[in-house]
Amino acid sequence: MMKLSEYLGKQVQVVYNNGRTITGYAQGFNGALDNDDTGEDELDVWTSDGSVYRAMPSEIASINVLESVNKNKIHFKSIAAAF
């Protein structure tokens, strides 16, 4: 089972089941018990343009933590390749 709370406070790249990819800072989390609409955990990812995206386990194909940023190259550390 995916534990979205483990991504809090980290730079992440989220790939959704529909193929959309976002990269940003995992800043917010709501647990399944607090999410009456879906009953799923929810991770809020803030992107560099100020947008906030919601990610729930049922929507996520993969999620990676950005390990470091080096001028023109981003290195990824895969936490979970697929769900």
Buried (B, 14 or more C-beta within 10 A) or exposed (E): EBEBEBBBEBBBBBBBEEEEEBBBBBEEBBEBEEBEEBEBBBBBBBEEEEEEBEBBBEBBBBBBBBEEEEEEEBEEEEBBEEE
